[in-house]
Amino acid sequence: TPKKTEKERLLKEADCPELRRVLKAAYDPTLNYYIKKVPNITHKGQGANFNELPWLMLDSLARREVTGNEALDQLEATMDFMNIKSRELYSRIIKRDLRAGFSVSTINKVFKGLIPETPYMRCSLLSKVDTSGWDWSGGIFSQTKLDGMFCNISVVDEDTVVMTSRQGTEFPLDQFEIPEYMTIYAEPGYQYHGELIVLRYDDILPREIGNGILNSILKGGARPNGCLVKFVAWDMVDLDVIDGHKKCSTPYHERYDRLCKVPYTDCFAVTETCIIHSLDEAYQHYQELLAEGQEGSIIKNPNMLWRDGTSKEQLKLKLEFEVDLKIVGFTQGNGKNANTFGSISMESSDGLLKVDVSGMSDDLRMYAHLHRDDLLDTIATVKANDITKSSPASLYLPRLVDFRSF
């Protein structure tokens, strides 16, 4: 069903301890099973229903009591004893996607607080915010936006550091030098916000390669030889504020000054910041960063308070452009798009850029589904934020704008 209220009704009707246990196992971001690929069991045996043994296996994976090939062997043996339906459910739990058509927000609306949600302060777009009330004469922060992966680093005390992704998934600490450094030099009782970037022999790797390495580490992989992961921080917030989902009362300029007291090293730095006094200067700095190959910039009101949600006091300036591409095919859909398609395959006329575009409105998706044959070999307009350096090239965050024939 496409209706959110109907999804909520179905979840309420199905409520039981087993359902809640499955939902938490699949979507709790604090759990990590460190499995890069789920074993493919092809036989159709009359195995057991989902029982306590698979749960014990998940606990062992999450606690890293078994890792590597031993973990894969034990996981395959566990799944080998399960019947087809139980095996499919188990696979979806490990992949962290039940493919059931509802989100964490829906789960928590029905079962309040079942899935922990990680506090995060998002940026607004400059075009959506009136900055006339900002004290431009006193100076506004303009900071470099890097092509990395967002990371929270909680320094609980002098012995305890936790690194989590934006979704709340914990990184295995043994793959980084950062945790030991933070316990020595960072102020405890704070959560540090920033980006992880991957360097190979002092050169920053492109986003698609660096983030690919970090995603592999999140799933239990090892950091490649010759690679260093660096944390570039831009904020630090009291852990009591984070844990309580509260609003921070300390203005940003004070938090930033405190952050800058953490000494720099190969694995830690504070994001580059300059002071600007007008929107013209903001755009000038933004253009300079683009010319250097950076992703863009973030401008911040020095009096900004940290809060969970979207802030109108930190604004994103980011490259965005439109391109016209030829439609060459449609990929198979699944989940809520099983009855239409997954994405539209497009490419440039010279074939040097190819991309599958899945971001589009429901109206455009349905129109494309009903007019597939008519749309093949026609032109569509796509909005994106960057061109990848792969071969063939692709687009970063492609979204369908319109069809020429729509």
N, C-alpha and C positions, 0 to 999 in steps of 0.2 A: 504494500500500500504506500502511496506517495504522501499521505496525510500524516503530519507530525502528531496530531491528537490521536489518530488511530494507532500509531506506533506506541504511544504512551499507554493507551488502553490495553493493547496486547501484552505489553510488558507487565502491567499491573496484574492482569489475569494469570500470567504465567509465573508470578512471584513464588519462589520457594528457595530454600537454602542452596540447592544445587545450581539454580540459575544464577544466583548472586555470586556463588563461588566461581562459576565459569566467567561471568562478566569481569570480576575482579582479576582473575588470572590472565585474561586477554588484554585488559585495558589499563590496569594499574601501572603507571609509568615508573614506579619505584622497583618494579620487578624486571629482571633481565635474565633471559635464558641462554644467552650467548651462543645461539645456534644460527649459523649462516645459511644452512640449507636443510630443510626437513627431509628425512629419508622418504623415498618413493616406494611404498609397498604396493605391489600390483595384484597379489593373489586375492581371491574373493572368498576366503575361508570363513567359516561360521565361528568367528572368534568371540571373545568375551565383550560384554558391555563395558562402558566407561566405569571403572571401579577405583579403588583406592591406590592400586599400584601405579597408574599413570600420574596421580597426584604426587606420590612419593618421588617419582622420577623428576617431575617439574621442580620440586623443592631442592633436589640434589643439584639440578642444573643452575637454579637461581643462587644457591650458596656456593657454587663452583666446587662442589665436592668431587665432581667428575668433569673433565674438560677434554678438548681435542678429540682424537679418534676414539678414545674410550667412551666419551659422552655420546658420540654418534652411534657406536656399537650398541650401547645400552639402550639408547632411544629407539633404535631400529628393532631391537629385541622386544621392547615394551610394545611398540606399535604392531609388531608381528602377531601378537596374541589378541589384538582387538578386532572387532567386526568392522565392516566398511563404514557405517555411520559414525561409530565412536572414533575410528581412526581419522575421519575427515574433521570431526569436531576438534580432536586433539591437535591436528595439524594447524587448524585455524587459530587455536589458542597460542601456539608457539610462534606463529607468524604475526600475532597481535592484531588480527583482523578477522572478526567473525563473519564478515560479509553478510550482515543481516539487515543492513539498511538504516541503522540508527547510530547516533554519535554519543560521545561521552556526556555531552550536555543533556541529552535526552535521558541517559541512564541516571544521571544525578538528579534530574528533575523528578523521576519516578522513585528512585532509591537514594534519598538525600545523603550526600557525602560518601557514597560507596566507593567512587573512584577519586583519588587525590588529584586535584588540579593545581598545576604549578603557577604561582603568581608571576606575572610578566607585564612590564609596562611597554606598550606598543607606541610607535611614532604615528603622528598624524601627517597628512600631506600638506605641504605649504599652501597649496591652492585652496584648502578647505578651512583655513584658520586666519582670523584677523589678528595681525601682529602689531597693529597701530598702538596698542596699549603697552607694548614692551619698552623697556628703557634702553633704546638703541644707543643713546649718547653715552651711557655708562658702560656699554660693551656687551655683546652677545657671544656665546661660545659657538664656534663652527668646528666640527670634528670630522675626521676622516672615517668613512664607512668602508670597512674591509670586506673582502670576498671570503669570509670564513664561516664557521659554524658557531651559533650562539651557545654560550655555556655559562652556567651558574657554578661558582665555587664557594661552598660554605665552609668557612674556617670556624669550626665549632669550638675548639680549644687547641692547645699547643700540640695535641696528639691526634686530632681528628679532623680530616678534610673530606668533603664529599663533592664530587664533580658530577653535574647532571646536565642533560640536554634541555632544550626549550620545553620538551614534552615531559621532562622529569625523569627520563631514563638515566640510570647511573652509569658512568664510565668506569671500566676497570682501572684502578689507580696504578697497577703495576706497569702500565704502558706509557707512563708519563713521568718526567722529572718535576712537573709543576707541583704536585701535592707536598713533597718534602720541602720544596722551596717556600711554599706558602705557610707551612707550619713554623718555619724559622723566621720569616721576615714580615708576613702579613699580620694585621691586627686581628686577634680572635674575636668571635662574637658577631662577625659580619658575613654577609653573602656578597661576593664580588661578581659583577656582571661584565661580560665581554665576549670576545670571539676567539675561537681556536683557529690558528692558521698552521699549515704544515709547510715546513721548509726542507729542501733537500740541498745540502751543501750551500747554505746561506741564501738560496733562491726560493722565494715564495711560490709554491705550486699553484697552478690554476685551480679555481674553485671546484670544478668538476672532478679533478684528481684528488685534491686535498680533502674535500668533503667525502669523497668515496673511501679514502683511507680511514677517516674518522668514523664513518658508518660501519665499516668493516670491524674496527676496534670495538664499537658498541655491541656488535654481534659476536664478539669473542675472538676476533682475529688479532694478529700480532702487528705491531708497528714495523714497517719495512726498514731494513738496514739503511743507514745513511739519512734517515728522516728525523727531524726534530719537530715536536709540536710546541707552539708558543701561544701563551694566553695574553691577549691584548685587552686590557680592562678599560672601562669607561665609568663605572659607578661602584659604590659599596654602600650597602643598606643594612641596618641593624637586623639581626636574625629574628628578634622579637617581632619586628614589623612584618617580616616575610612569613613567619610561622602563623601569625595571627591575621594575615591578609589585611593589615592595617594601612593607614596612610602615614607616610614618613613626615615628621615635622621639621627635619633638617633641610635647609635649602641646598640646591645642587652645588653651588660654588663652595660651600663648606665641605660637602662630601668629596668633591673633586680635589680640593686642597689636601684632604686627609689621604686620599688615594695616591696622590703624587709623592707621598713620603715613603711608599714602598719602593725599595731600590730596584732598578732595572737589572735584568740578566738575560741570558740567552733564551730563557723560557717564560719571561714575564716582561711586559711593558705596559705603559698607559697610552691610550690612543692619542695620536697627534691632534693638538688643539690650537686654534688661533682665535683671536678676539676681533670681531667685526662690529661695524657701527651703522650698517644700513643693509637693506635687501640687495642693493647693487653689489656691495662687498660680498654678501653671501653667495650670490651667483658667480661672482668673479672667482672666489675660492673654489666653488663647485666645479667650474670650468677648468681650473688649474689641476684639480685632482683627476678629472676625466682625462686630461692630456697626459697625466702620469700613468694612466692605465688603472686608476682606482675606480671603485664602484660608484662613488658619489660622496655626499656629506650629510651630516645631521646638524641642524642648528638647535641650540638649547637656551632657554631662558635661565640665567644664573640663579634665579629665585625658585626654580622648579622644585616641587615636592614629588617624591616618589609615590606612586600608587599602582595598584593592580588594575590594569585596563589600559585604555588608549588615552595618552596624554596630549593635550593641546599646547604643551609648552616644550615639546621636543618634536621637531618637524624634519621630515625626510626630503632631501633633494636627491633624486635618483634618475639615472638615464632611463628614458622610455621612448620607444619609437614604433612606427608602423611600417610593415613591409607587405608587398603583394606577392602571393605565392600561388602556384598551380596545384590544384587538388588532384592527387593521383590514386587515392584509395581510401578505404575505411577499415579499421581494425575491429576485431571481435570485442563486444562488450561483455561485462559481467556485473554481478550485483545489481544495483538499481538501474544500470544501463544495459542489462542483458537483452532487453527487447529492442534496443536501438543499435548503438555501436559504442566502442570504447573511445576511439579518437579518429581524427581525420588526418591521413598522411598527405603531406604537402612538400613541395620542393621548388627551388628557384629554377628559372628557365635553363640555366647552364648546368644544373645538377650538382653544384658545389655546396648547396645548403639543403638539408633534408630534415624534416621535423614532423612529429606526431602531435597534433594539437587536440587537447581534451577540454581545455578551459573555454566554456561558452555558456550562454543562457539556455534555459530549458526550451524556450521558443526556437532558438537557432538550431538546437540539437534535433528537435522534432521536425523542423523544416528540412534539415539535411537528410534525416532518415527517410522522409517521404519522397525526396527528390534526388536520391543517390545517383541514379543514371544520368540525370540532367546536369548534376554538378561536376561529374568527372571531367577533367581537363579544362575546367573553368577557373577563374581567378577569385581568391578570397583575400581579405585584408586581415593581417594578424598583428597584434600588439605584443611587444616583448621588452625585456630589460637588458638583454645582452646577447652577443653571439659567442658561442663556445668555440674553442680552438681545436676541436676534434676534426677528423677527416672522414666523411664530409662534415662541414660545419653544421651546427644546430642552433636553436634559440633557447634562451633561459627564460622560464616562466611565460611560454607563449599562450595568448588568449585570442580566441576568434572574435573579431570585431564585426565583420559583415561579409556577405557574399555579394559579388558584383550583380548577381541575378536576383537578389532578395528584394 
